[in-house]
Amino acid sequence: MDTTTTDYDVCVIGAGFGGMYMLKKLRELGFRTHVFERGDDVGGTWYWNRYPGARCDVESLFYCYSFDEELQQEWTWSERYPAQPEILAYCRHVADRYDLRRDISFATPVESVVYDEVAGLWNLRTGAGQRVRARWVITAVGCLSASQVPRFPGLDDFRGPWFHTGQWPHEPVDFTGKRVAVIGTGSSGIQVIPAIAQTARQLTVFQRTPNFSIPAHNGPLDPETQARVKAEYATLRAEARVSPGGTIAHPTGKKALDLGEEERRAELDRRWANGGSAFLSAFADTMVNEAANRISADYVRDQIRRIVKDPATAELLCPRDHPIGSKRICVDTGYYETYNRDNVRLVDVRANPIERITEHGLRTGGVDHEVDAIVFATGYDAMTGPLTRLNIRGVGGQSLADSWSEGPRTYLGLAVPGFPNLFTITGPGSPSVLSNMVVSIEQHVEWIADHLDHLRRNDLRRSEADPEAARQWTEHVDEVARYTLYPQAASWYMGANVAGKPRVFMPYVGGVGAYRKICDEVTAEGYKGFQLS
Ligand code: N01
């Protein structure tokens, strides 16, 4: 039943890193702002992804806000890479510190967002029965929040519990003594597999496509390192903001193909020993030249063969169907080593696809695998899924899902023609998932806040992406991607993991620094490409 009618200047959807900062920023500017969040608390991704081993693959000291010097100095991280509980604690700290909760409705999913052309307002309907009108709507729903459980026949017959990594229960799940199946070997699978292997009686991993993974070499963050980075935050943050990926990756700038075997090897050894996704920044040509890419890919395949004792398992774990980095590189703690354990088995579901789920397990290639629990690490309807499922209808009643039936069409990944006064934090067409999300979120939040402030100061009430500007931008996103090896992979970046989804490279691969410059130019030129009235 509809119980409430409220009006705000701005409604923000989602209270993760994006929504929280958006709220703070708009509140400071005096906009009446309200946030709707489907979870019971802040944190977004880090609220939902509570699976064992969940950890960010961006280093703690950079996976946090930079907008407040006091905040970044006062928070202490305990490890090089932050585990999910610590990131969630940080998000809660931020919510408390800026008293954000009073303007957030929790456990309140937004069910539809419909533009009223006459009033120039958006009507939002929530699962809690509210109907709300606002002039501006800002989505802060993340890129990886629409989780996917494949529709295997028989799932309802399964007698045991099953879980998706992105919708993990809040109560601890105890796998001690259990036989567990994990389906999927992307970043989530590669994190959850070593963690479950430690307690399960037997763990069976169902792998369709192997991925490249680099050791995290995670560990406690020593106070000296933390103090040193904090002392240099101003410089390091500035560097991250203009870098390709929003991180300090120390690129050599050298091309692998220009170097001799020894020099390449030394650089890759150094990066493997240091750990993390900066491995990919070893050479400037890794993502644009197949021969150069093979050098890094061969190196990782050799490492897999070195670590995994059973040669057949090692070969099965070696990725061969995509250039390294063209699917999101994984960062792990003891992933390949896990296959040396007696209680872990790898099943190739490329050769023998999962036929069905049975009462007691899974059937592949006519063979039954009995398990007590199933973990789906099967990923997301990435980037567009979190937006299209909001049931957004713009000018003329057109739905966002229909408007994007051939792939997302945005201007700068920030705005969509036909959907005035709607802004998408880290939307498709922006660097988002190819970057340190917090850096990209801060840039989008600040850009949107400046834009709304500009409109208000100039007595403007409507901002809409120009269709031609969006067409050109979408073409540019595609053009830059085609210059790289990214489109060669059947990745979620390409929409390839969702049946029927158009194959379009969705994030902007031009880099965080270049993208920021473009956005700043758009602003400097009076919001070129936006129709303002
Ligand atoms: O999802 P994925 P994810 N039968 O889509 C398999 C971020 N993230 O949740 O490749 C059998 O990457 C699928 O196989 P295939 C990060 O950006 C970050 O792991 O389609 N298998 C694949 O192996 C990441 O990239 C962190 O052949 C099926 C797996 O499931 C993104 O989230 C941690 C299947 C899905 O992998 C998504 O990662 C976690 C089927 N029917 C996530 N359907 C960190 O910061 C799917 N699969 C560390």
Residues whose N, C-alpha, C, O or C-beta is under 5 A from the ligand:
A	BS01	N01	R55 C56 D57 L144 P150 I183 G184 T185 G186 S187 S188 G189 F206 R208 T209 R328 V331 A377 T378 G379 Y380 W492 N497
